[in-house]
């Protein structure tokens, strides 16, 4: 079977439920992982998701801010809940679908100053990565695991519009890139969007609202990720190559999120 996993920072699920429905209709994800749903669990539009064909839902909600959810066409089983956010924000939600453990994260953005001592938000971001890396270091790499979400770091030179300029800006500073690389190495994760679109081709999933024409300026960042453990390598490359992409056309829709959805297919 094909299991299509999608990740999308939706920037308010209630505001963009119709856009979610359109995306689900066009791309047919089996599992949709959302970040920044910006609602509490009772406020999540479950009926709309059931009508889309995604009736199985796991939600970690929070009033006004943050919030993550996993909606699935297939039944959901419980998976380990990772308490890696020291502030207790709703930034992590987990599920097991078709035997695959899926961990969906909304990593803190980190504020404006890339200094742990001067900026508690930046310290929180790095602490989140460190806690998650320690957790993954205890896992079995052969187990089927996917880490997805808005990880709020653009790791590579070709994941940002300007490596030179962005290296001083939170989301692409050397310390953040190193933290993400440590997480990746902790279990030998495979970055599926980048495997499908190798460097040096630029690949972005986020564009600022400040740009009237995001394609013309194209000052993007790749902040949204789908990684799989070595235990899913065969499933990810079942056809001989990774099948994963950023759906940047969605960023053109009316009143869009500033993030575009990302998908990856697994052949189980």
VOFIFI-12834 format. One record per residue: residue number from 0; x, y, z of N, C-alpha, C in turn. Coordinates in steps of 0.02 Angstrom, whole numbers. Layout:
residues N
+------+--------+--------+--------+--------+--------+--------+--------+--------+--------+
: resi :    n.X :    n.Y :    n.Z :   ca.X :   ca.Y :   ca.Z :    c.X :    c.Y :    c.Z :
+------+--------+--------+--------+--------+--------+--------+--------+--------+--------+
:  NUM :      X :      Y :      Z :      X :      Y :      Z :      X :      Y :      Z :
...
+------+--------+--------+--------+--------+--------+--------+--------+--------+--------+
This chain:
residues 268
+------+--------+--------+--------+--------+--------+--------+--------+--------+--------+
: resi :    n.X :    n.Y :    n.Z :   ca.X :   ca.Y :   ca.Z :    c.X :    c.Y :    c.Z :
+------+--------+--------+--------+--------+--------+--------+--------+--------+--------+
:    0 :     42 :    -60 :      0 :      0 :      0 :      0 :     44 :     62 :      0 :
:    1 :     17 :    116 :    -26 :     50 :    181 :    -24 :     23 :    220 :     35 :
:    2 :     69 :    243 :     77 :     50 :    286 :    133 :     79 :    355 :    118 :
:    3 :     35 :    403 :    104 :     57 :    471 :     90 :     49 :    514 :    153 :
:    4 :    105 :    539 :    177 :    107 :    581 :    236 :    116 :    654 :    214 :
:    5 :     75 :    698 :    241 :     81 :    769 :    226 :     93 :    807 :    291 :
:    6 :    133 :    861 :    286 :    145 :    905 :    343 :    132 :    976 :    320 :
:    7 :     97 :   1015 :    363 :     78 :   1083 :    344 :     69 :   1125 :    406 :
:    8 :    107 :   1179 :    410 :     93 :   1231 :    460 :     36 :   1273 :    431 :
:    9 :    -22 :   1263 :    459 :    -83 :   1289 :    430 :    -99 :   1361 :    453 :
:   10 :    -68 :   1381 :    510 :    -77 :   1450 :    535 :   -151 :   1466 :    545 :
:   11 :   -183 :   1423 :    584 :   -254 :   1426 :    604 :   -297 :   1378 :    562 :
:   12 :   -313 :   1321 :    592 :   -350 :   1270 :    556 :   -423 :   1291 :    543 :
:   13 :   -451 :   1329 :    589 :   -521 :   1349 :    579 :   -526 :   1402 :    523 :
:   14 :   -476 :   1444 :    518 :   -476 :   1495 :    466 :   -467 :   1464 :    397 :
:   15 :   -431 :   1408 :    394 :   -412 :   1380 :    329 :   -438 :   1309 :    317 :
:   16 :   -493 :   1292 :    349 :   -521 :   1225 :    340 :   -539 :   1211 :    268 :
:   17 :   -563 :   1262 :    232 :   -581 :   1252 :    162 :   -519 :   1239 :    119 :
:   18 :   -464 :   1272 :    136 :   -401 :   1259 :    100 :   -376 :   1189 :    114 :
:   19 :   -384 :   1167 :    176 :   -364 :   1098 :    192 :   -405 :   1049 :    150 :
:   20 :   -470 :   1061 :    146 :   -514 :   1017 :    107 :   -493 :   1015 :     34 :
:   21 :   -475 :   1072 :      6 :   -452 :   1074 :    -64 :   -388 :   1035 :    -72 :
:   22 :   -341 :   1045 :    -26 :   -277 :   1009 :    -31 :   -287 :    933 :    -24 :
:   23 :   -330 :    913 :     22 :   -344 :    842 :     31 :   -376 :    813 :    -32 :
:   24 :   -421 :    850 :    -62 :   -454 :    827 :   -123 :   -403 :    820 :   -180 :
:   25 :   -357 :    867 :   -185 :   -309 :    866 :   -241 :   -252 :    817 :   -231 :
:   26 :   -229 :    808 :   -170 :   -168 :    770 :   -158 :   -179 :    704 :   -121 :
:   27 :   -237 :    694 :    -93 :   -257 :    630 :    -62 :   -207 :    604 :    -11 :
:   28 :   -187 :    645 :     39 :   -144 :    618 :     91 :   -182 :    567 :    133 :
:   29 :   -146 :    516 :    156 :   -176 :    468 :    202 :   -170 :    493 :    274 :
:   30 :   -117 :    530 :    287 :   -105 :    559 :    353 :    -86 :    632 :    343 :
:   31 :   -121 :    677 :    377 :   -107 :    748 :    372 :    -86 :    774 :    441 :
:   32 :    -24 :    798 :    445 :      3 :    823 :    508 :      3 :    900 :    504 :
:   33 :    -31 :    931 :    551 :    -39 :   1004 :    551 :     -3 :   1035 :    610 :
:   34 :     24 :   1095 :    599 :     54 :   1134 :    652 :     21 :   1203 :    654 :
:   35 :     27 :   1234 :    712 :     -5 :   1300 :    723 :    -79 :   1298 :    708 :
:   36 :   -113 :   1249 :    737 :   -186 :   1246 :    727 :   -221 :   1303 :    764 :
:   37 :   -190 :   1329 :    816 :   -214 :   1388 :    852 :   -285 :   1379 :    879 :
:   38 :   -297 :   1321 :    909 :   -362 :   1310 :    941 :   -354 :   1255 :    994 :
:   39 :   -402 :   1252 :   1037 :   -405 :   1198 :   1086 :   -438 :   1137 :   1055 :
:   40 :   -429 :   1080 :   1087 :   -454 :   1017 :   1058 :   -528 :   1020 :   1042 :
:   41 :   -568 :   1048 :   1087 :   -641 :   1050 :   1077 :   -661 :   1096 :   1019 :
:   42 :   -616 :   1141 :    999 :   -631 :   1189 :    946 :   -609 :   1163 :    877 :
:   43 :   -574 :   1108 :    875 :   -549 :   1081 :    811 :   -609 :   1059 :    767 :
:   44 :   -608 :   1077 :    703 :   -665 :   1061 :    659 :   -666 :    988 :    637 :
:   45 :   -683 :    945 :    684 :   -681 :    872 :    671 :   -729 :    852 :    615 :
:   46 :   -788 :    882 :    615 :   -838 :    862 :    564 :   -813 :    878 :    494 :
:   47 :   -780 :    935 :    486 :   -752 :    953 :    421 :   -699 :    902 :    399 :
:   48 :   -659 :    879 :    446 :   -607 :    831 :    429 :   -638 :    763 :    413 :
:   49 :   -689 :    744 :    448 :   -724 :    681 :    432 :   -753 :    684 :    362 :
:   50 :   -780 :    742 :    343 :   -808 :    751 :    276 :   -753 :    748 :    223 :
:   51 :   -692 :    765 :    240 :   -636 :    761 :    193 :   -612 :    689 :    185 :
:   52 :   -635 :    644 :    228 :   -610 :    576 :    226 :   -554 :    563 :    275 :
:   53 :   -546 :    609 :    323 :   -494 :    602 :    375 :   -529 :    601 :    444 :
:   54 :   -564 :    547 :    460 :   -605 :    547 :    520 :   -567 :    533 :    585 :
:   55 :   -506 :    507 :    579 :   -467 :    488 :    638 :   -419 :    544 :    655 :
:   56 :   -425 :    571 :    716 :   -389 :    633 :    732 :   -357 :    627 :    802 :
:   57 :   -295 :    650 :    806 :   -261 :    660 :    871 :   -243 :    734 :    875 :
:   58 :   -258 :    766 :    931 :   -250 :    838 :    937 :   -214 :    854 :   1002 :
:   59 :   -166 :    900 :    998 :   -138 :    933 :   1056 :   -150 :   1007 :   1046 :
:   60 :   -200 :   1033 :   1079 :   -221 :   1102 :   1067 :   -201 :   1149 :   1123 :
:   61 :   -204 :   1213 :   1108 :   -187 :   1265 :   1156 :   -225 :   1328 :   1138 :
:   62 :   -248 :   1364 :   1187 :   -288 :   1423 :   1174 :   -247 :   1477 :   1139 :
:   63 :   -268 :   1493 :   1078 :   -239 :   1550 :   1043 :   -173 :   1540 :   1008 :
:   64 :   -133 :   1491 :   1031 :    -65 :   1485 :   1005 :    -48 :   1412 :    992 :
:   65 :      3 :   1403 :    952 :     34 :   1337 :    942 :    -18 :   1285 :    920 :
:   66 :    -14 :   1226 :    949 :    -62 :   1173 :    934 :    -42 :   1132 :    874 :
:   67 :    -47 :   1066 :    880 :    -30 :   1019 :    827 :    -84 :    965 :    824 :
:   68 :    -91 :    935 :    765 :   -141 :    883 :    756 :   -119 :    835 :    701 :
:   69 :   -144 :    774 :    707 :   -135 :    723 :    655 :   -204 :    698 :    636 :
:   70 :   -221 :    703 :    571 :   -285 :    679 :    545 :   -270 :    623 :    495 :
:   71 :   -308 :    569 :    498 :   -291 :    510 :    458 :   -352 :    479 :    426 :
:   72 :   -341 :    453 :    366 :   -393 :    413 :    332 :   -398 :    344 :    365 :
:   73 :   -341 :    320 :    389 :   -336 :    254 :    420 :   -341 :    260 :    496 :
:   74 :   -360 :    206 :    529 :   -364 :    208 :    602 :   -298 :    228 :    635 :
:   75 :   -304 :    262 :    690 :   -245 :    286 :    728 :   -239 :    245 :    791 :
:   76 :   -177 :    225 :    805 :   -161 :    195 :    870 :   -116 :    242 :    908 :
:   77 :   -114 :    233 :    974 :    -71 :    276 :   1015 :      2 :    261 :   1002 :
:   78 :     43 :    313 :   1007 :    115 :    309 :   1002 :    144 :    348 :   1061 :
:   79 :    208 :    338 :   1076 :    238 :    373 :   1133 :    228 :    448 :   1128 :
:   80 :    210 :    478 :   1184 :    203 :    551 :   1188 :    269 :    579 :   1213 :
:   81 :    300 :    622 :   1175 :    366 :    649 :   1191 :    359 :    717 :   1224 :
:   82 :    378 :    721 :   1286 :    374 :    785 :   1323 :    441 :    821 :   1317 :
:   83 :    452 :    849 :   1258 :    517 :    881 :   1244 :    512 :    958 :   1245 :
:   84 :    453 :    984 :   1259 :    444 :   1057 :   1264 :    443 :   1076 :   1338 :
:   85 :    495 :   1108 :   1360 :    501 :   1123 :   1432 :    449 :   1173 :   1456 :
:   86 :    421 :   1212 :   1409 :    371 :   1262 :   1428 :    300 :   1234 :   1431 :
:   87 :    293 :   1171 :   1412 :    227 :   1140 :   1414 :    180 :   1162 :   1359 :
:   88 :    207 :   1192 :   1305 :    165 :   1212 :   1249 :    138 :   1150 :   1211 :
:   89 :     85 :   1160 :   1174 :     58 :   1107 :   1131 :     97 :   1106 :   1066 :
:   90 :    155 :   1073 :   1068 :    200 :   1072 :   1010 :    217 :   1002 :    986 :
:   91 :    188 :    951 :   1017 :    203 :    882 :    999 :    139 :    841 :   1000 :
:   92 :    130 :    800 :    948 :     75 :    752 :    948 :     99 :    691 :    910 :
:   93 :     75 :    633 :    931 :    100 :    570 :    902 :     43 :    524 :    884 :
:   94 :     57 :    478 :    838 :      8 :    428 :    818 :     46 :    371 :    784 :
:   95 :     13 :    314 :    782 :     39 :    257 :    744 :    -14 :    240 :    691 :
:   96 :      7 :    243 :    628 :    -38 :    230 :    572 :     -7 :    178 :    527 :
:   97 :    -43 :    125 :    512 :    -19 :     71 :    469 :     50 :     45 :    492 :
:   98 :     59 :     44 :    558 :    121 :     18 :    586 :    178 :     68 :    589 :
:   99 :    167 :    130 :    566 :    219 :    181 :    565 :    206 :    231 :    622 :
:  100 :    256 :    239 :    665 :    251 :    290 :    717 :    265 :    359 :    685 :
:  101 :    220 :    406 :    697 :    227 :    473 :    669 :    229 :    522 :    727 :
:  102 :    283 :    561 :    729 :    290 :    613 :    780 :    288 :    681 :    744 :
:  103 :    239 :    721 :    762 :    226 :    785 :    729 :    245 :    842 :    777 :
:  104 :    290 :    887 :    754 :    317 :    939 :    797 :    308 :   1009 :    768 :
:  105 :    299 :   1055 :    813 :    305 :   1126 :    797 :    359 :   1154 :    842 :
:  106 :    419 :   1158 :    816 :    477 :   1180 :    855 :    473 :   1256 :    865 :
:  107 :    491 :   1280 :    924 :    488 :   1353 :    936 :    529 :   1391 :    883 :
:  108 :    504 :   1450 :    864 :    538 :   1489 :    813 :    604 :   1517 :    839 :
:  109 :    605 :   1537 :    903 :    669 :   1557 :    932 :    680 :   1631 :    939 :
:  110 :    630 :   1672 :    923 :    639 :   1745 :    931 :    688 :   1773 :    880 :
:  111 :    715 :   1832 :    895 :    755 :   1869 :    846 :    830 :   1868 :    860 :
:  112 :    850 :   1855 :    921 :    921 :   1860 :    939 :    950 :   1790 :    948 :
:  113 :    998 :   1770 :    906 :   1025 :   1702 :    910 :   1078 :   1695 :    965 :
:  114 :   1056 :   1705 :   1027 :   1101 :   1701 :   1084 :   1063 :   1669 :   1143 :
:  115 :   1086 :   1612 :   1166 :   1051 :   1577 :   1220 :   1048 :   1617 :   1284 :
:  116 :   1102 :   1652 :   1299 :   1106 :   1689 :   1362 :   1061 :   1751 :   1362 :
:  117 :   1055 :   1782 :   1304 :   1016 :   1844 :   1299 :    943 :   1834 :   1281 :
:  118 :    927 :   1776 :   1251 :    861 :   1765 :   1223 :    832 :   1699 :   1247 :
:  119 :    787 :   1700 :   1297 :    757 :   1637 :   1322 :    721 :   1597 :   1269 :
:  120 :    693 :   1631 :   1218 :    658 :   1594 :   1165 :    706 :   1553 :   1123 :
:  121 :    765 :   1581 :   1111 :    816 :   1544 :   1073 :    843 :   1486 :   1114 :
:  122 :    852 :   1497 :   1179 :    874 :   1443 :   1223 :    822 :   1387 :   1224 :
:  123 :    758 :   1406 :   1226 :    704 :   1357 :   1225 :    706 :   1315 :   1160 :
:  124 :    718 :   1348 :   1104 :    722 :   1313 :   1041 :    777 :   1261 :   1041 :
:  125 :    836 :   1281 :   1063 :    892 :   1234 :   1064 :    881 :   1179 :   1116 :
:  126 :    849 :   1195 :   1172 :    833 :   1145 :   1222 :    784 :   1093 :   1194 :
:  127 :    737 :   1116 :   1154 :    689 :   1072 :   1121 :    726 :   1021 :   1077 :
:  128 :    772 :   1046 :   1036 :    812 :   1002 :    993 :    854 :    953 :   1035 :
:  129 :    884 :    978 :   1087 :    928 :    936 :   1129 :    888 :    881 :   1163 :
:  130 :    829 :    898 :   1188 :    787 :    847 :   1221 :    763 :    795 :   1171 :
:  131 :    744 :    818 :   1112 :    721 :    771 :   1060 :    778 :    727 :   1036 :
:  132 :    838 :    756 :   1029 :    896 :    717 :   1008 :    912 :    663 :   1059 :
:  133 :    909 :    680 :   1122 :    922 :    630 :   1175 :    871 :    574 :   1172 :
:  134 :    807 :    592 :   1160 :    754 :    541 :   1154 :    767 :    495 :   1095 :
:  135 :    785 :    524 :   1038 :    795 :    483 :    978 :    857 :    439 :    985 :
:  136 :    906 :    462 :   1024 :    966 :    421 :   1035 :    952 :    357 :   1072 :
:  137 :    894 :    353 :   1104 :    875 :    292 :   1140 :    831 :    245 :   1098 :
:  138 :    815 :    266 :   1038 :    770 :    228 :    995 :    807 :    176 :    953 :
:  139 :    768 :    128 :    929 :    794 :     77 :    883 :    790 :    103 :    812 :
:  140 :    846 :    112 :    777 :    842 :    139 :    709 :    805 :     95 :    660 :
:  141 :    796 :     31 :    677 :    760 :    -14 :    632 :    685 :     -8 :    637 :
:  142 :    661 :     26 :    689 :    589 :     35 :    698 :    562 :     87 :    649 :
:  143 :    502 :     77 :    623 :    473 :    124 :    575 :    448 :    188 :    608 :
:  144 :    485 :    241 :    598 :    471 :    305 :    630 :    478 :    362 :    580 :
:  145 :    430 :    408 :    582 :    434 :    469 :    542 :    430 :    529 :    589 :
:  146 :    475 :    576 :    580 :    473 :    641 :    614 :    453 :    693 :    562 :
:  147 :    400 :    730 :    576 :    375 :    778 :    528 :    359 :    843 :    564 :
:  148 :    353 :    896 :    525 :    327 :    958 :    553 :    366 :   1019 :    534 :
:  149 :    346 :   1074 :    565 :    381 :   1138 :    559 :    437 :   1137 :    611 :
:  150 :    497 :   1118 :    589 :    554 :   1113 :    634 :    590 :   1180 :    640 :
:  151 :    569 :   1229 :    602 :    592 :   1298 :    608 :    667 :   1308 :    600 :
:  152 :    699 :   1262 :    564 :    768 :   1270 :    543 :    774 :   1252 :    470 :
:  153 :    806 :   1295 :    432 :    824 :   1280 :    363 :    897 :   1257 :    363 :
:  154 :    910 :   1193 :    355 :    977 :   1167 :    372 :   1031 :   1180 :    322 :
:  155 :   1016 :   1180 :    258 :   1069 :   1180 :    208 :   1076 :   1246 :    171 :
:  156 :   1131 :   1253 :    137 :   1146 :   1313 :     98 :   1092 :   1326 :     46 :
:  157 :   1062 :   1272 :     20 :   1013 :   1279 :    -34 :    941 :   1275 :     -8 :
:  158 :    935 :   1278 :     60 :    869 :   1280 :     92 :    850 :   1351 :    112 :
:  159 :    892 :   1400 :     93 :    879 :   1470 :    107 :    893 :   1511 :     45 :
:  160 :    862 :   1569 :     42 :    870 :   1611 :    -18 :    940 :   1641 :    -22 :
:  161 :    972 :   1653 :     36 :   1040 :   1679 :     37 :   1076 :   1651 :     97 :
:  162 :   1120 :   1603 :     85 :   1158 :   1572 :    140 :   1199 :   1625 :    177 :
:  163 :   1230 :   1669 :    142 :   1273 :   1719 :    174 :   1233 :   1765 :    220 :
:  164 :   1177 :   1791 :    196 :   1138 :   1837 :    236 :   1099 :   1802 :    291 :
:  165 :   1074 :   1742 :    278 :   1032 :   1707 :    326 :   1073 :   1674 :    382 :
:  166 :   1138 :   1667 :    373 :   1179 :   1635 :    425 :   1181 :   1675 :    490 :
:  167 :   1160 :   1737 :    487 :   1157 :   1780 :    547 :   1086 :   1787 :    574 :
:  168 :   1039 :   1755 :    540 :    968 :   1762 :    558 :    942 :   1697 :    588 :
:  169 :    902 :   1703 :    641 :    873 :   1644 :    673 :    834 :   1603 :    621 :
:  170 :    847 :   1539 :    620 :    820 :   1488 :    575 :    875 :   1457 :    532 :
:  171 :    933 :   1492 :    526 :    987 :   1465 :    485 :   1056 :   1479 :    515 :
:  172 :   1058 :   1496 :    579 :   1122 :   1509 :    611 :   1161 :   1444 :    621 :
:  173 :   1226 :   1448 :    624 :   1266 :   1387 :    631 :   1247 :   1344 :    691 :
:  174 :   1229 :   1375 :    747 :   1212 :   1335 :    806 :   1146 :   1297 :    796 :
:  175 :   1098 :   1327 :    761 :   1036 :   1292 :    747 :   1046 :   1235 :    696 :
:  176 :   1085 :   1250 :    645 :   1100 :   1199 :    595 :   1135 :   1139 :    628 :
:  177 :   1181 :   1153 :    675 :   1216 :   1100 :    710 :   1168 :   1060 :    754 :
:  178 :   1120 :   1094 :    786 :   1071 :   1060 :    828 :   1027 :   1013 :    786 :
:  179 :   1007 :   1037 :    727 :    967 :    995 :    683 :   1007 :    936 :    657 :
:  180 :   1070 :    948 :    640 :   1112 :    894 :    615 :   1123 :    840 :    669 :
:  181 :   1130 :    861 :    731 :   1137 :    814 :    786 :   1074 :    771 :    793 :
:  182 :   1016 :    801 :    785 :    953 :    763 :    787 :    951 :    713 :    729 :
:  183 :    970 :    736 :    671 :    969 :    692 :    612 :   1015 :    632 :    621 :
:  184 :   1074 :    644 :    649 :   1122 :    590 :    659 :   1104 :    544 :    716 :
:  185 :   1062 :    567 :    762 :   1046 :    527 :    822 :   1017 :    459 :    804 :
:  186 :    979 :    457 :    749 :    948 :    394 :    728 :    963 :    378 :    655 :
:  187 :   1002 :    422 :    623 :   1016 :    412 :    552 :    956 :    429 :    509 :
:  188 :    920 :    482 :    526 :    860 :    501 :    489 :    875 :    518 :    417 :
:  189 :    826 :    505 :    374 :    831 :    520 :    302 :    783 :    577 :    287 :
:  190 :    809 :    631 :    258 :    772 :    691 :    241 :    740 :    679 :    172 :
:  191 :    676 :    661 :    171 :    645 :    639 :    108 :    636 :    695 :     57 :
:  192 :    613 :    755 :     75 :    608 :    807 :     24 :    675 :    822 :    -10 :
:  193 :    728 :    822 :     29 :    794 :    836 :     -1 :    820 :    776 :    -40 :
:  194 :    802 :    716 :    -19 :    821 :    657 :    -57 :    788 :    657 :   -126 :
:  195 :    726 :    683 :   -128 :    689 :    686 :   -191 :    711 :    744 :   -235 :
:  196 :    736 :    797 :   -204 :    760 :    856 :   -240 :    830 :    872 :   -216 :
:  197 :    881 :    838 :   -244 :    949 :    845 :   -217 :    977 :    915 :   -227 :
:  198 :   1023 :    933 :   -183 :   1062 :    994 :   -193 :   1102 :    988 :   -257 :
:  199 :   1116 :   1044 :   -291 :   1109 :   1114 :   -268 :   1042 :   1147 :   -286 :
:  200 :    991 :   1110 :   -305 :    927 :   1142 :   -319 :    899 :   1172 :   -255 :
:  201 :    877 :   1234 :   -259 :    848 :   1266 :   -200 :    778 :   1237 :   -186 :
:  202 :    762 :   1232 :   -123 :    698 :   1203 :   -102 :    674 :   1241 :    -41 :
:  203 :    615 :   1273 :    -47 :    587 :   1313 :      7 :    516 :   1289 :     24 :
:  204 :    495 :   1301 :     86 :    426 :   1286 :    105 :    391 :   1344 :    140 :
:  205 :    428 :   1398 :    152 :    400 :   1456 :    186 :    423 :   1520 :    151 :
:  206 :    375 :   1567 :    144 :    389 :   1633 :    117 :    352 :   1684 :    159 :
:  207 :    385 :   1739 :    175 :    356 :   1790 :    218 :    294 :   1820 :    186 :
:  208 :    247 :   1839 :    229 :    188 :   1876 :    206 :    207 :   1946 :    182 :
:  209 :    266 :   1970 :    200 :    286 :   2038 :    182 :    296 :   2047 :    107 :
:  210 :    309 :   1992 :     72 :    320 :   1995 :      0 :    253 :   1993 :    -36 :
:  211 :    238 :   2044 :    -74 :    175 :   2046 :   -112 :    173 :   1991 :   -164 :
:  212 :    229 :   1977 :   -194 :    235 :   1923 :   -244 :    291 :   1877 :   -221 :
:  213 :    273 :   1824 :   -185 :    324 :   1782 :   -155 :    367 :   1747 :   -208 :
:  214 :    338 :   1732 :   -265 :    378 :   1698 :   -317 :    430 :   1745 :   -348 :
:  215 :    411 :   1808 :   -356 :    456 :   1856 :   -387 :    517 :   1868 :   -342 :
:  216 :    505 :   1879 :   -278 :    561 :   1891 :   -232 :    595 :   1825 :   -213 :
:  217 :    554 :   1773 :   -204 :    577 :   1705 :   -189 :    626 :   1703 :   -131 :
:  218 :    613 :   1742 :    -80 :    655 :   1741 :    -21 :    627 :   1689 :     28 :
:  219 :    635 :   1626 :     10 :    605 :   1572 :     48 :    654 :   1536 :     94 :
:  220 :    625 :   1494 :    136 :    662 :   1451 :    182 :    629 :   1383 :    183 :
:  221 :    669 :   1330 :    192 :    640 :   1263 :    200 :    638 :   1247 :    274 :
:  222 :    581 :   1261 :    304 :    572 :   1252 :    376 :    531 :   1189 :    392 :
:  223 :    498 :   1160 :    342 :    451 :   1105 :    352 :    482 :   1040 :    326 :
:  224 :    479 :    988 :    367 :    520 :    929 :    354 :    480 :    864 :    362 :
:  225 :    501 :    814 :    326 :    478 :    745 :    336 :    541 :    701 :    335 :
:  226 :    556 :    672 :    393 :    614 :    628 :    400 :    589 :    558 :    418 :
:  227 :    625 :    508 :    396 :    609 :    439 :    415 :    671 :    404 :    443 :
:  228 :    659 :    356 :    486 :    713 :    316 :    515 :    739 :    267 :    463 :
:  229 :    799 :    239 :    475 :    824 :    187 :    430 :    776 :    128 :    421 :
:  230 :    734 :    117 :    471 :    685 :     63 :    466 :    633 :     74 :    411 :
:  231 :    628 :    137 :    387 :    581 :    153 :    333 :    617 :    169 :    267 :
:  232 :    682 :    158 :    265 :    719 :    174 :    203 :    691 :    135 :    144 :
:  233 :    681 :     71 :    152 :    657 :     30 :     96 :    588 :     54 :     74 :
:  234 :    545 :     71 :    122 :    478 :     95 :    105 :    481 :    162 :     69 :
:  235 :    528 :    205 :     90 :    533 :    272 :     60 :    561 :    269 :    -11 :
:  236 :    601 :    218 :    -26 :    632 :    213 :    -92 :    606 :    152 :   -130 :
:  237 :    544 :    134 :   -116 :    514 :     74 :   -145 :    515 :     76 :   -222 :
:  238 :    506 :    135 :   -250 :    504 :    141 :   -323 :    574 :    155 :   -353 :
:  239 :    624 :    156 :   -310 :    692 :    170 :   -333 :    715 :    240 :   -318 :
:  240 :    669 :    284 :   -300 :    685 :    353 :   -283 :    634 :    378 :   -232 :
:  241 :    654 :    427 :   -193 :    607 :    456 :   -145 :    552 :    494 :   -182 :
:  242 :    491 :    487 :   -157 :    434 :    524 :   -185 :    411 :    574 :   -133 :
:  243 :    434 :    635 :   -140 :    420 :    687 :    -91 :    425 :    755 :   -125 :
:  244 :    382 :    802 :   -105 :    384 :    868 :   -136 :    353 :    921 :    -91 :
:  245 :    371 :    983 :   -105 :    339 :   1041 :    -75 :    286 :   1066 :   -123 :
:  246 :    225 :   1075 :    -99 :    170 :   1097 :   -141 :    166 :   1173 :   -139 :
:  247 :    214 :   1205 :   -172 :    219 :   1278 :   -167 :    161 :   1314 :   -202 :
:  248 :    124 :   1279 :   -245 :     66 :   1311 :   -276 :     13 :   1330 :   -225 :
:  249 :     11 :   1294 :   -169 :    -39 :   1309 :   -117 :    -26 :   1378 :    -87 :
:  250 :     37 :   1399 :    -88 :     54 :   1466 :    -61 :     23 :   1521 :   -104 :
:  251 :      1 :   1505 :   -165 :    -31 :   1553 :   -209 :   -106 :   1561 :   -196 :
:  252 :   -135 :   1516 :   -157 :   -206 :   1518 :   -146 :   -225 :   1581 :   -107 :
:  253 :   -290 :   1597 :   -108 :   -314 :   1657 :    -74 :   -306 :   1649 :      2 :
:  254 :   -281 :   1702 :     35 :   -269 :   1703 :    107 :   -233 :   1639 :    130 :
:  255 :   -173 :   1627 :    103 :   -139 :   1565 :    119 :   -103 :   1568 :    186 :
:  256 :    -84 :   1510 :    210 :    -33 :   1507 :    262 :     33 :   1530 :    231 :
:  257 :     79 :   1553 :    273 :    144 :   1571 :    246 :    188 :   1509 :    232 :
:  258 :    164 :   1451 :    254 :    197 :   1388 :    240 :    159 :   1349 :    186 :
:  259 :    196 :   1313 :    145 :    166 :   1267 :     97 :    168 :   1196 :    125 :
:  260 :    121 :   1154 :    106 :    123 :   1084 :    129 :    180 :   1045 :     96 :
:  261 :    202 :    994 :    131 :    253 :    948 :    107 :    224 :    877 :    111 :
:  262 :    236 :    836 :     59 :    213 :    767 :     61 :    271 :    719 :     48 :
:  263 :    262 :    658 :     72 :    309 :    603 :     57 :    269 :    538 :     56 :
:  264 :    287 :    494 :      9 :    252 :    430 :      2 :    296 :    373 :     27 :
:  265 :    264 :    327 :     62 :    297 :    266 :     85 :    261 :    206 :     53 :
:  266 :    299 :    159 :     28 :    270 :     98 :      1 :    274 :     42 :     52 :
:  267 :    220 :     30 :     86 :    219 :    -18 :    142 :    197 :    -87 :    119 :
+------+--------+--------+--------+--------+--------+--------+--------+--------+--------+
